[in-house]
Amino acid sequence: MPYITPDTIPVATRSRDLLIPDDIYILAAVNGALYDLTLPENWEKVGAISPDEIAARMLEMFEAYLTS
């Protein structure tokens, strides 16, 4: 998977479907992986974007995912 830099992040935001098999273990793994993206320690500073800022944005997306 390519490393995402500010030059490669899409400007527009859009909804995407992710088809997850109806299996509790797979869903738990997907939720765990997405949750890990909400933690600042899993990010590095890129340009002017801090790990806290990107983790906060990921938390917004994760919360929206959980309520959809």
CHARMM-style PDB file with segment names, atoms N, HN, CA, C and O in Angstrom:
ATOM      1  N   MET     1       0.853  -1.169   0.000  1.00  0.00      PROA
ATOM      2  CA  MET     1       0.000   0.000   0.000  1.00  0.00      PROA
ATOM      3  C   MET     1       0.897   1.230   0.000  1.00  0.00      PROA
ATOM      4  O   MET     1       1.844   1.303   0.784  1.00  0.00      PROA
ATOM      5  N   PRO     2       0.615   2.193  -0.864  1.00  0.00      PROA
ATOM      6  CA  PRO     2       1.458   3.392  -0.908  1.00  0.00      PROA
ATOM      7  C   PRO     2       1.302   4.244   0.348  1.00  0.00      PROA
ATOM      8  O   PRO     2       0.243   4.270   0.975  1.00  0.00      PROA
ATOM      9  N   TYR     3       2.362   4.925   0.692  1.00  0.00      PROA
ATOM     10  HN  TYR     3       3.223   4.904   0.183  1.00  0.00      PROA
ATOM     11  CA  TYR     3       2.357   5.837   1.829  1.00  0.00      PROA
ATOM     12  C   TYR     3       1.599   7.092   1.427  1.00  0.00      PROA
ATOM     13  O   TYR     3       1.877   7.671   0.377  1.00  0.00      PROA
ATOM     14  N   ILE     4       0.647   7.519   2.244  1.00  0.00      PROA
ATOM     15  HN  ILE     4       0.421   7.048   3.097  1.00  0.00      PROA
ATOM     16  CA  ILE     4      -0.160   8.694   1.912  1.00  0.00      PROA
ATOM     17  C   ILE     4       0.554   9.950   2.388  1.00  0.00      PROA
ATOM     18  O   ILE     4       0.942  10.059   3.551  1.00  0.00      PROA
ATOM     19  N   THR     5       0.715  10.875   1.492  1.00  0.00      PROA
ATOM     20  HN  THR     5       0.399  10.787   0.548  1.00  0.00      PROA
ATOM     21  CA  THR     5       1.302  12.172   1.812  1.00  0.00      PROA
ATOM     22  C   THR     5       0.261  13.236   1.495  1.00  0.00      PROA
ATOM     23  O   THR     5      -0.728  12.949   0.821  1.00  0.00      PROA
ATOM     24  N   PRO     6       0.472  14.474   1.975  1.00  0.00      PROA
ATOM     25  CA  PRO     6      -0.524  15.522   1.678  1.00  0.00      PROA
ATOM     26  C   PRO     6      -0.772  15.710   0.184  1.00  0.00      PROA
ATOM     27  O   PRO     6      -1.858  16.135  -0.209  1.00  0.00      PROA
ATOM     28  N   ASP     7       0.208  15.402  -0.646  1.00  0.00      PROA
ATOM     29  HN  ASP     7       1.090  15.057  -0.326  1.00  0.00      PROA
ATOM     30  CA  ASP     7       0.029  15.568  -2.086  1.00  0.00      PROA
ATOM     31  C   ASP     7      -0.867  14.491  -2.683  1.00  0.00      PROA
ATOM     32  O   ASP     7      -1.371  14.660  -3.793  1.00  0.00      PROA
ATOM     33  N   THR     8      -1.076  13.390  -1.972  1.00  0.00      PROA
ATOM     34  HN  THR     8      -0.666  13.252  -1.071  1.00  0.00      PROA
ATOM     35  CA  THR     8      -1.868  12.299  -2.527  1.00  0.00      PROA
ATOM     36  C   THR     8      -3.229  12.142  -1.854  1.00  0.00      PROA
ATOM     37  O   THR     8      -4.007  11.269  -2.238  1.00  0.00      PROA
ATOM     38  N   ILE     9      -3.526  12.968  -0.864  1.00  0.00      PROA
ATOM     39  HN  ILE     9      -2.894  13.678  -0.553  1.00  0.00      PROA
ATOM     40  CA  ILE     9      -4.822  12.887  -0.186  1.00  0.00      PROA
ATOM     41  C   ILE     9      -5.872  13.566  -1.066  1.00  0.00      PROA
ATOM     42  O   ILE     9      -5.697  14.721  -1.453  1.00  0.00      PROA
ATOM     43  N   PRO    10      -6.953  12.866  -1.383  1.00  0.00      PROA
ATOM     44  CA  PRO    10      -7.999  13.485  -2.206  1.00  0.00      PROA
ATOM     45  C   PRO    10      -8.577  14.725  -1.517  1.00  0.00      PROA
ATOM     46  O   PRO    10      -8.744  14.758  -0.298  1.00  0.00      PROA
ATOM     47  N   VAL    11      -8.872  15.723  -2.316  1.00  0.00      PROA
ATOM     48  HN  VAL    11      -8.736  15.696  -3.307  1.00  0.00      PROA
ATOM     49  CA  VAL    11      -9.428  16.965  -1.773  1.00  0.00      PROA
ATOM     50  C   VAL    11     -10.874  16.765  -1.357  1.00  0.00      PROA
ATOM     51  O   VAL    11     -11.282  17.223  -0.290  1.00  0.00      PROA
ATOM     52  N   ALA    12     -11.641  16.095  -2.178  1.00  0.00      PROA
ATOM     53  HN  ALA    12     -11.309  15.723  -3.045  1.00  0.00      PROA
ATOM     54  CA  ALA    12     -13.065  15.898  -1.903  1.00  0.00      PROA
ATOM     55  C   ALA    12     -13.269  14.710  -0.969  1.00  0.00      PROA
ATOM     56  O   ALA    12     -12.459  13.784  -0.931  1.00  0.00      PROA
ATOM     57  N   THR    13     -14.353  14.755  -0.228  1.00  0.00      PROA
ATOM     58  HN  THR    13     -15.011  15.508  -0.259  1.00  0.00      PROA
ATOM     59  CA  THR    13     -14.732  13.648   0.630  1.00  0.00      PROA
ATOM     60  C   THR    13     -15.964  13.009   0.019  1.00  0.00      PROA
ATOM     61  O   THR    13     -16.880  13.697  -0.432  1.00  0.00      PROA
ATOM     62  N   ARG    14     -15.976  11.690   0.012  1.00  0.00      PROA
ATOM     63  HN  ARG    14     -15.233  11.131   0.379  1.00  0.00      PROA
ATOM     64  CA  ARG    14     -17.155  11.010  -0.499  1.00  0.00      PROA
ATOM     65  C   ARG    14     -17.362   9.718   0.268  1.00  0.00      PROA
ATOM     66  O   ARG    14     -16.436   9.170   0.866  1.00  0.00      PROA
ATOM     67  N   SER    15     -18.573   9.257   0.236  1.00  0.00      PROA
ATOM     68  HN  SER    15     -19.325   9.702  -0.250  1.00  0.00      PROA
ATOM     69  CA  SER    15     -18.928   8.023   0.918  1.00  0.00      PROA
ATOM     70  C   SER    15     -18.495   6.836   0.071  1.00  0.00      PROA
ATOM     71  O   SER    15     -18.589   6.857  -1.157  1.00  0.00      PROA
ATOM     72  N   ARG    16     -18.020   5.804   0.755  1.00  0.00      PROA
ATOM     73  HN  ARG    16     -17.944   5.788   1.752  1.00  0.00      PROA
ATOM     74  CA  ARG    16     -17.624   4.582   0.064  1.00  0.00      PROA
ATOM     75  C   ARG    16     -18.235   3.396   0.796  1.00  0.00      PROA
ATOM     76  O   ARG    16     -18.329   3.398   2.023  1.00  0.00      PROA
ATOM     77  N   ASP    17     -18.646   2.396   0.048  1.00  0.00      PROA
ATOM     78  HN  ASP    17     -18.569   2.395  -0.949  1.00  0.00      PROA
ATOM     79  CA  ASP    17     -19.189   1.180   0.645  1.00  0.00      PROA
ATOM     80  C   ASP    17     -18.050   0.212   0.935  1.00  0.00      PROA
ATOM     81  O   ASP    17     -17.121   0.065   0.141  1.00  0.00      PROA
ATOM     82  N   LEU    18     -18.139  -0.434   2.071  1.00  0.00      PROA
ATOM     83  HN  LEU    18     -18.894  -0.314   2.716  1.00  0.00      PROA
ATOM     84  CA  LEU    18     -17.207  -1.484   2.444  1.00  0.00      PROA
ATOM     85  C   LEU    18     -18.053  -2.689   2.818  1.00  0.00      PROA
ATOM     86  O   LEU    18     -18.757  -2.668   3.827  1.00  0.00      PROA
ATOM     87  N   LEU    19     -17.986  -3.731   2.015  1.00  0.00      PROA
ATOM     88  HN  LEU    19     -17.414  -3.748   1.195  1.00  0.00      PROA
ATOM     89  CA  LEU    19     -18.796  -4.917   2.269  1.00  0.00      PROA
ATOM     90  C   LEU    19     -18.036  -5.826   3.230  1.00  0.00      PROA
ATOM     91  O   LEU    19     -16.991  -6.379   2.888  1.00  0.00      PROA
ATOM     92  N   ILE    20     -18.571  -5.968   4.424  1.00  0.00      PROA
ATOM     93  HN  ILE    20     -19.420  -5.519   4.702  1.00  0.00      PROA
ATOM     94  CA  ILE    20     -17.944  -6.759   5.471  1.00  0.00      PROA
ATOM     95  C   ILE    20     -18.775  -8.022   5.667  1.00  0.00      PROA
ATOM     96  O   ILE    20     -19.982  -7.938   5.893  1.00  0.00      PROA
ATOM     97  N   PRO    21     -18.146  -9.189   5.582  1.00  0.00      PROA
ATOM     98  CA  PRO    21     -18.909 -10.424   5.792  1.00  0.00      PROA
ATOM     99  C   PRO    21     -19.620 -10.410   7.143  1.00  0.00      PROA
ATOM    100  O   PRO    21     -19.128  -9.835   8.114  1.00  0.00      PROA
ATOM    101  N   ASP    22     -20.773 -11.045   7.184  1.00  0.00      PROA
ATOM    102  HN  ASP    22     -21.173 -11.512   6.395  1.00  0.00      PROA
ATOM    103  CA  ASP    22     -21.583 -11.085   8.405  1.00  0.00      PROA
ATOM    104  C   ASP    22     -21.017 -12.146   9.347  1.00  0.00      PROA
ATOM    105  O   ASP    22     -21.632 -13.187   9.583  1.00  0.00      PROA
ATOM    106  N   ASP    23     -19.855 -11.860   9.865  1.00  0.00      PROA
ATOM    107  HN  ASP    23     -19.356 -11.015   9.674  1.00  0.00      PROA
ATOM    108  CA  ASP    23     -19.157 -12.764  10.781  1.00  0.00      PROA
ATOM    109  C   ASP    23     -18.626 -11.916  11.927  1.00  0.00      PROA
ATOM    110  O   ASP    23     -17.893 -10.953  11.701  1.00  0.00      PROA
ATOM    111  N   ILE    24     -18.991 -12.267  13.152  1.00  0.00      PROA
ATOM    112  HN  ILE    24     -19.587 -13.049  13.336  1.00  0.00      PROA
ATOM    113  CA  ILE    24     -18.642 -11.447  14.302  1.00  0.00      PROA
ATOM    114  C   ILE    24     -17.135 -11.257  14.449  1.00  0.00      PROA
ATOM    115  O   ILE    24     -16.693 -10.196  14.888  1.00  0.00      PROA
ATOM    116  N   TYR    25     -16.344 -12.258  14.093  1.00  0.00      PROA
ATOM    117  HN  TYR    25     -16.704 -13.120  13.736  1.00  0.00      PROA
ATOM    118  CA  TYR    25     -14.896 -12.159  14.238  1.00  0.00      PROA
ATOM    119  C   TYR    25     -14.287 -11.224  13.201  1.00  0.00      PROA
ATOM    120  O   TYR    25     -13.359 -10.472  13.501  1.00  0.00      PROA
ATOM    121  N   ILE    26     -14.809 -11.275  11.987  1.00  0.00      PROA
ATOM    122  HN  ILE    26     -15.562 -11.886  11.743  1.00  0.00      PROA
ATOM    123  CA  ILE    26     -14.318 -10.363  10.945  1.00  0.00      PROA
ATOM    124  C   ILE    26     -14.727  -8.934  11.279  1.00  0.00      PROA
ATOM    125  O   ILE    26     -13.923  -8.012  11.143  1.00  0.00      PROA
ATOM    126  N   LEU    27     -15.971  -8.740  11.716  1.00  0.00      PROA
ATOM    127  HN  LEU    27     -16.625  -9.489  11.827  1.00  0.00      PROA
ATOM    128  CA  LEU    27     -16.427  -7.403  12.095  1.00  0.00      PROA
ATOM    129  C   LEU    27     -15.590  -6.857  13.246  1.00  0.00      PROA
ATOM    130  O   LEU    27     -15.233  -5.679  13.245  1.00  0.00      PROA
ATOM    131  N   ALA    28     -15.275  -7.691  14.221  1.00  0.00      PROA
ATOM    132  HN  ALA    28     -15.565  -8.648  14.222  1.00  0.00      PROA
ATOM    133  CA  ALA    28     -14.439  -7.246  15.346  1.00  0.00      PROA
ATOM    134  C   ALA    28     -13.049  -6.837  14.850  1.00  0.00      PROA
ATOM    135  O   ALA    28     -12.491  -5.849  15.327  1.00  0.00      PROA
ATOM    136  N   ALA    29     -12.494  -7.576  13.910  1.00  0.00      PROA
ATOM    137  HN  ALA    29     -12.947  -8.379  13.522  1.00  0.00      PROA
ATOM    138  CA  ALA    29     -11.175  -7.243  13.371  1.00  0.00      PROA
ATOM    139  C   ALA    29     -11.211  -5.928  12.598  1.00  0.00      PROA
ATOM    140  O   ALA    29     -10.304  -5.106  12.732  1.00  0.00      PROA
ATOM    141  N   VAL    30     -12.250  -5.723  11.792  1.00  0.00      PROA
ATOM    142  HN  VAL    30     -12.987  -6.391  11.683  1.00  0.00      PROA
ATOM    143  CA  VAL    30     -12.396  -4.472  11.043  1.00  0.00      PROA
ATOM    144  C   VAL    30     -12.572  -3.303  12.007  1.00  0.00      PROA
ATOM    145  O   VAL    30     -11.922  -2.269  11.852  1.00  0.00      PROA
ATOM    146  N   ASN    31     -13.441  -3.458  12.996  1.00  0.00      PROA
ATOM    147  HN  ASN    31     -13.969  -4.298  13.122  1.00  0.00      PROA
ATOM    148  CA  ASN    31     -13.642  -2.387  13.968  1.00  0.00      PROA
ATOM    149  C   ASN    31     -12.354  -2.073  14.717  1.00  0.00      PROA
ATOM    150  O   ASN    31     -12.049  -0.906  14.962  1.00  0.00      PROA
ATOM    151  N   GLY    32     -11.602  -3.092  15.080  1.00  0.00      PROA
ATOM    152  HN  GLY    32     -11.850  -4.040  14.882  1.00  0.00      PROA
ATOM    153  CA  GLY    32     -10.333  -2.880  15.768  1.00  0.00      PROA
ATOM    154  C   GLY    32      -9.324  -2.143  14.909  1.00  0.00      PROA
ATOM    155  O   GLY    32      -8.625  -1.250  15.388  1.00  0.00      PROA
ATOM    156  N   ALA    33      -9.250  -2.516  13.643  1.00  0.00      PROA
ATOM    157  HN  ALA    33      -9.818  -3.242  13.254  1.00  0.00      PROA
ATOM    158  CA  ALA    33      -8.323  -1.846  12.727  1.00  0.00      PROA
ATOM    159  C   ALA    33      -8.713  -0.380  12.530  1.00  0.00      PROA
ATOM    160  O   ALA    33      -7.853   0.501  12.526  1.00  0.00      PROA
ATOM    161  N   LEU    34     -10.003  -0.125  12.367  1.00  0.00      PROA
ATOM    162  HN  LEU    34     -10.702  -0.841  12.370  1.00  0.00      PROA
ATOM    163  CA  LEU    34     -10.457   1.253  12.208  1.00  0.00      PROA
ATOM    164  C   LEU    34     -10.228   2.058  13.479  1.00  0.00      PROA
ATOM    165  O   LEU    34      -9.837   3.223  13.417  1.00  0.00      PROA
ATOM    166  N   TYR    35     -10.471   1.441  14.634  1.00  0.00      PROA
ATOM    167  HN  TYR    35     -10.789   0.495  14.685  1.00  0.00      PROA
ATOM    168  CA  TYR    35     -10.235   2.129  15.899  1.00  0.00      PROA
ATOM    169  C   TYR    35      -8.766   2.527  16.037  1.00  0.00      PROA
ATOM    170  O   TYR    35      -8.460   3.626  16.500  1.00  0.00      PROA
ATOM    171  N   ASP    36      -7.871   1.648  15.643  1.00  0.00      PROA
ATOM    172  HN  ASP    36      -8.119   0.755  15.267  1.00  0.00      PROA
ATOM    173  CA  ASP    36      -6.436   1.961  15.730  1.00  0.00      PROA
ATOM    174  C   ASP    36      -6.076   3.223  14.951  1.00  0.00      PROA
ATOM    175  O   ASP    36      -5.122   3.918  15.302  1.00  0.00      PROA
ATOM    176  N   LEU    37      -6.833   3.522  13.899  1.00  0.00      PROA
ATOM    177  HN  LEU    37      -7.608   2.958  13.615  1.00  0.00      PROA
ATOM    178  CA  LEU    37      -6.580   4.737  13.118  1.00  0.00      PROA
ATOM    179  C   LEU    37      -6.982   5.998  13.871  1.00  0.00      PROA
ATOM    180  O   LEU    37      -6.615   7.099  13.459  1.00  0.00      PROA
ATOM    181  N   THR    38      -7.727   5.862  14.964  1.00  0.00      PROA
ATOM    182  HN  THR    38      -8.025   4.967  15.298  1.00  0.00      PROA
ATOM    183  CA  THR    38      -8.149   7.032  15.740  1.00  0.00      PROA
ATOM    184  C   THR    38      -7.130   7.418  16.810  1.00  0.00      PROA
ATOM    185  O   THR    38      -7.333   8.395  17.532  1.00  0.00      PROA
ATOM    186  N   LEU    39      -6.048   6.668  16.917  1.00  0.00      PROA
ATOM    187  HN  LEU    39      -5.883   5.875  16.330  1.00  0.00      PROA
ATOM    188  CA  LEU    39      -5.045   6.899  17.953  1.00  0.00      PROA
ATOM    189  C   LEU    39      -3.866   7.703  17.401  1.00  0.00      PROA
ATOM    190  O   LEU    39      -3.235   7.281  16.433  1.00  0.00      PROA
ATOM    191  N   PRO    40      -3.563   8.846  17.999  1.00  0.00      PROA
ATOM    192  CA  PRO    40      -2.474   9.690  17.495  1.00  0.00      PROA
ATOM    193  C   PRO    40      -1.130   8.972  17.412  1.00  0.00      PROA
ATOM    194  O   PRO    40      -0.319   9.284  16.539  1.00  0.00      PROA
ATOM    195  N   GLU    41      -0.881   8.009  18.313  1.00  0.00      PROA
ATOM    196  HN  GLU    41      -1.539   7.756  19.021  1.00  0.00      PROA
ATOM    197  CA  GLU    41       0.415   7.328  18.289  1.00  0.00      PROA
ATOM    198  C   GLU    41       0.615   6.446  17.054  1.00  0.00      PROA
ATOM    199  O   GLU    41       1.720   5.965  16.805  1.00  0.00      PROA
ATOM    200  N   ASN    42      -0.448   6.236  16.288  1.00  0.00      PROA
ATOM    201  HN  ASN    42      -1.346   6.627  16.491  1.00  0.00      PROA
ATOM    202  CA  ASN    42      -0.334   5.465  15.055  1.00  0.00      PROA
ATOM    203  C   ASN    42      -0.097   6.340  13.828  1.00  0.00      PROA
ATOM    204  O   ASN    42      -0.124   5.851  12.699  1.00  0.00      PROA
ATOM    205  N   TRP    43       0.133   7.621  14.047  1.00  0.00      PROA
ATOM    206  HN  TRP    43       0.155   8.019  14.964  1.00  0.00      PROA
ATOM    207  CA  TRP    43       0.345   8.566  12.957  1.00  0.00      PROA
ATOM    208  C   TRP    43       1.662   9.309  13.138  1.00  0.00      PROA
ATOM    209  O   TRP    43       2.177   9.434  14.249  1.00  0.00      PROA
ATOM    210  N   GLU    44       2.188   9.793  12.033  1.00  0.00      PROA
ATOM    211  HN  GLU    44       1.770   9.692  11.130  1.00  0.00      PROA
ATOM    212  CA  GLU    44       3.382  10.637  12.050  1.00  0.00      PROA
ATOM    213  C   GLU    44       2.996  12.008  11.533  1.00  0.00      PROA
ATOM    214  O   GLU    44       2.056  12.140  10.750  1.00  0.00      PROA
ATOM    215  N   LYS    45       3.704  13.006  11.958  1.00  0.00      PROA
ATOM    216  HN  LYS    45       4.468  12.899  12.594  1.00  0.00      PROA
ATOM    217  CA  LYS    45       3.466  14.358  11.459  1.00  0.00      PROA
ATOM    218  C   LYS    45       3.850  14.412   9.981  1.00  0.00      PROA
ATOM    219  O   LYS    45       4.936  13.986   9.588  1.00  0.00      PROA
ATOM    220  N   VAL    46       2.938  14.943   9.177  1.00  0.00      PROA
ATOM    221  HN  VAL    46       2.056  15.289   9.496  1.00  0.00      PROA
ATOM    222  CA  VAL    46       3.189  15.111   7.747  1.00  0.00      PROA
ATOM    223  C   VAL    46       2.863  16.552   7.415  1.00  0.00      PROA
ATOM    224  O   VAL    46       1.706  16.967   7.481  1.00  0.00      PROA
ATOM    225  N   GLY    47       3.882  17.312   7.058  1.00  0.00      PROA
ATOM    226  HN  GLY    47       4.821  16.974   7.005  1.00  0.00      PROA
ATOM    227  CA  GLY    47       3.659  18.721   6.767  1.00  0.00      PROA
ATOM    228  C   GLY    47       3.111  19.426   7.989  1.00  0.00      PROA
ATOM    229  O   GLY    47       3.671  19.321   9.080  1.00  0.00      PROA
ATOM    230  N   ALA    48       2.010  20.150   7.803  1.00  0.00      PROA
ATOM    231  HN  ALA    48       1.555  20.236   6.916  1.00  0.00      PROA
ATOM    232  CA  ALA    48       1.414  20.923   8.896  1.00  0.00      PROA
ATOM    233  C   ALA    48       0.375  20.120   9.677  1.00  0.00      PROA
ATOM    234  O   ALA    48      -0.176  20.618  10.658  1.00  0.00      PROA
ATOM    235  N   ILE    49       0.101  18.887   9.257  1.00  0.00      PROA
ATOM    236  HN  ILE    49       0.549  18.481   8.460  1.00  0.00      PROA
ATOM    237  CA  ILE    49      -0.928  18.079   9.900  1.00  0.00      PROA
ATOM    238  C   ILE    49      -0.291  17.272  11.033  1.00  0.00      PROA
ATOM    239  O   ILE    49       0.619  16.474  10.808  1.00  0.00      PROA
ATOM    240  N   SER    50      -0.784  17.493  12.253  1.00  0.00      PROA
ATOM    241  HN  SER    50      -1.523  18.142  12.436  1.00  0.00      PROA
ATOM    242  CA  SER    50      -0.227  16.783  13.407  1.00  0.00      PROA
ATOM    243  C   SER    50      -0.914  15.434  13.577  1.00  0.00      PROA
ATOM    244  O   SER    50      -2.020  15.234  13.075  1.00  0.00      PROA
ATOM    245  N   PRO    51      -0.273  14.518  14.273  1.00  0.00      PROA
ATOM    246  CA  PRO    51      -0.923  13.239  14.571  1.00  0.00      PROA
ATOM    247  C   PRO    51      -2.255  13.419  15.312  1.00  0.00      PROA
ATOM    248  O   PRO    51      -3.204  12.671  15.076  1.00  0.00      PROA
ATOM    249  N   ASP    52      -2.322  14.402  16.199  1.00  0.00      PROA
ATOM    250  HN  ASP    52      -1.551  15.009  16.391  1.00  0.00      PROA
ATOM    251  CA  ASP    52      -3.582  14.648  16.914  1.00  0.00      PROA
ATOM    252  C   ASP    52      -4.688  15.087  15.964  1.00  0.00      PROA
ATOM    253  O   ASP    52      -5.837  14.673  16.116  1.00  0.00      PROA
ATOM    254  N   GLU    53      -4.348  15.925  14.981  1.00  0.00      PROA
ATOM    255  HN  GLU    53      -3.414  16.261  14.857  1.00  0.00      PROA
ATOM    256  CA  GLU    53      -5.360  16.412  14.036  1.00  0.00      PROA
ATOM    257  C   GLU    53      -5.892  15.289  13.155  1.00  0.00      PROA
ATOM    258  O   GLU    53      -7.103  15.172  12.964  1.00  0.00      PROA
ATOM    259  N   ILE    54      -4.999  14.462  12.616  1.00  0.00      PROA
ATOM    260  HN  ILE    54      -4.016  14.556  12.771  1.00  0.00      PROA
ATOM    261  CA  ILE    54      -5.478  13.387  11.745  1.00  0.00      PROA
ATOM    262  C   ILE    54      -6.228  12.332  12.552  1.00  0.00      PROA
ATOM    263  O   ILE    54      -7.207  11.765  12.066  1.00  0.00      PROA
ATOM    264  N   ALA    55      -5.780  12.063  13.783  1.00  0.00      PROA
ATOM    265  HN  ALA    55      -4.985  12.524  14.177  1.00  0.00      PROA
ATOM    266  CA  ALA    55      -6.498  11.102  14.625  1.00  0.00      PROA
ATOM    267  C   ALA    55      -7.898  11.607  14.963  1.00  0.00      PROA
ATOM    268  O   ALA    55      -8.842  10.819  15.018  1.00  0.00      PROA
ATOM    269  N   ALA    56      -8.041  12.908  15.188  1.00  0.00      PROA
ATOM    270  HN  ALA    56      -7.275  13.549  15.143  1.00  0.00      PROA
ATOM    271  CA  ALA    56      -9.360  13.482  15.470  1.00  0.00      PROA
ATOM    272  C   ALA    56     -10.278  13.326  14.267  1.00  0.00      PROA
ATOM    273  O   ALA    56     -11.460  13.022  14.421  1.00  0.00      PROA
ATOM    274  N   ARG    57      -9.740  13.532  13.074  1.00  0.00      PROA
ATOM    275  HN  ARG    57      -8.779  13.780  12.949  1.00  0.00      PROA
ATOM    276  CA  ARG    57     -10.543  13.367  11.851  1.00  0.00      PROA
ATOM    277  C   ARG    57     -10.942  11.904  11.672  1.00  0.00      PROA
ATOM    278  O   ARG    57     -12.071  11.601  11.287  1.00  0.00      PROA
ATOM    279  N   MET    58     -10.009  11.007  11.955  1.00  0.00      PROA
ATOM    280  HN  MET    58      -9.091  11.253  12.268  1.00  0.00      PROA
ATOM    281  CA  MET    58     -10.313   9.582  11.861  1.00  0.00      PROA
ATOM    282  C   MET    58     -11.373   9.181  12.883  1.00  0.00      PROA
ATOM    283  O   MET    58     -12.212   8.324  12.604  1.00  0.00      PROA
ATOM    284  N   LEU    59     -11.339   9.794  14.061  1.00  0.00      PROA
ATOM    285  HN  LEU    59     -10.658  10.490  14.288  1.00  0.00      PROA
ATOM    286  CA  LEU    59     -12.352   9.515  15.083  1.00  0.00      PROA
ATOM    287  C   LEU    59     -13.733   9.944  14.591  1.00  0.00      PROA
ATOM    288  O   LEU    59     -14.715   9.234  14.811  1.00  0.00      PROA
ATOM    289  N   GLU    60     -13.818  11.086  13.936  1.00  0.00      PROA
ATOM    290  HN  GLU    60     -13.021  11.662  13.758  1.00  0.00      PROA
ATOM    291  CA  GLU    60     -15.092  11.538  13.362  1.00  0.00      PROA
ATOM    292  C   GLU    60     -15.618  10.512  12.362  1.00  0.00      PROA
ATOM    293  O   GLU    60     -16.801  10.171  12.377  1.00  0.00      PROA
ATOM    294  N   MET    61     -14.737  10.025  11.500  1.00  0.00      PROA
ATOM    295  HN  MET    61     -13.776  10.302  11.489  1.00  0.00      PROA
ATOM    296  CA  MET    61     -15.150   9.041  10.500  1.00  0.00      PROA
ATOM    297  C   MET    61     -15.557   7.729  11.160  1.00  0.00      PROA
ATOM    298  O   MET    61     -16.532   7.102  10.746  1.00  0.00      PROA
ATOM    299  N   PHE    62     -14.815   7.310  12.183  1.00  0.00      PROA
ATOM    300  HN  PHE    62     -14.023   7.819  12.519  1.00  0.00      PROA
ATOM    301  CA  PHE    62     -15.108   6.058  12.880  1.00  0.00      PROA
ATOM    302  C   PHE    62     -16.467   6.144  13.577  1.00  0.00      PROA
ATOM    303  O   PHE    62     -17.256   5.201  13.521  1.00  0.00      PROA
ATOM    304  N   GLU    63     -16.735   7.264  14.225  1.00  0.00      PROA
ATOM    305  HN  GLU    63     -16.094   8.031  14.270  1.00  0.00      PROA
ATOM    306  CA  GLU    63     -18.022   7.441  14.904  1.00  0.00      PROA
ATOM    307  C   GLU    63     -19.179   7.438  13.901  1.00  0.00      PROA
ATOM    308  O   GLU    63     -20.239   6.877  14.177  1.00  0.00      PROA
ATOM    309  N   ALA    64     -18.976   8.058  12.749  1.00  0.00      PROA
ATOM    310  HN  ALA    64     -18.115   8.514  12.525  1.00  0.00      PROA
ATOM    311  CA  ALA    64     -20.008   8.053  11.701  1.00  0.00      PROA
ATOM    312  C   ALA    64     -20.238   6.620  11.196  1.00  0.00      PROA
ATOM    313  O   ALA    64     -21.375   6.212  10.960  1.00  0.00      PROA
ATOM    314  N   TYR    65     -19.158   5.874  11.036  1.00  0.00      PROA
ATOM    315  HN  TYR    65     -18.234   6.205  11.227  1.00  0.00      PROA
ATOM    316  CA  TYR    65     -19.241   4.483  10.595  1.00  0.00      PROA
ATOM    317  C   TYR    65     -20.043   3.651  11.607  1.00  0.00      PROA
ATOM    318  O   TYR    65     -20.884   2.841  11.217  1.00  0.00      PROA
ATOM    319  N   LEU    66     -19.782   3.853  12.900  1.00  0.00      PROA
ATOM    320  HN  LEU    66     -19.099   4.512  13.217  1.00  0.00      PROA
ATOM    321  CA  LEU    66     -20.467   3.065  13.927  1.00  0.00      PROA
ATOM    322  C   LEU    66     -21.954   3.367  13.999  1.00  0.00      PROA
ATOM    323  O   LEU    66     -22.740   2.501  14.386  1.00  0.00      PROA
ATOM    324  N   THR    67     -22.353   4.571  13.635  1.00  0.00      PROA
ATOM    325  HN  THR    67     -21.715   5.274  13.321  1.00  0.00      PROA
ATOM    326  CA  THR    67     -23.772   4.938  13.705  1.00  0.00      PROA
ATOM    327  C   THR    67     -24.507   4.733  12.393  1.00  0.00      PROA
ATOM    328  O   THR    67     -25.710   4.980  12.312  1.00  0.00      PROA
ATOM    329  N   SER    68     -23.804   4.287  11.375  1.00  0.00      PROA
ATOM    330  HN  SER    68     -22.826   4.087  11.441  1.00  0.00      PROA
ATOM    331  CA  SER    68     -24.479   4.083  10.071  1.00  0.00      PROA
ATOM    332  C   SER    68     -25.071   2.701   9.951  1.00  0.00      PROA
ATOM    333  OT1 SER    68     -25.668   2.372   8.926  1.00  0.00      PROA
TER     334      SER     68
END
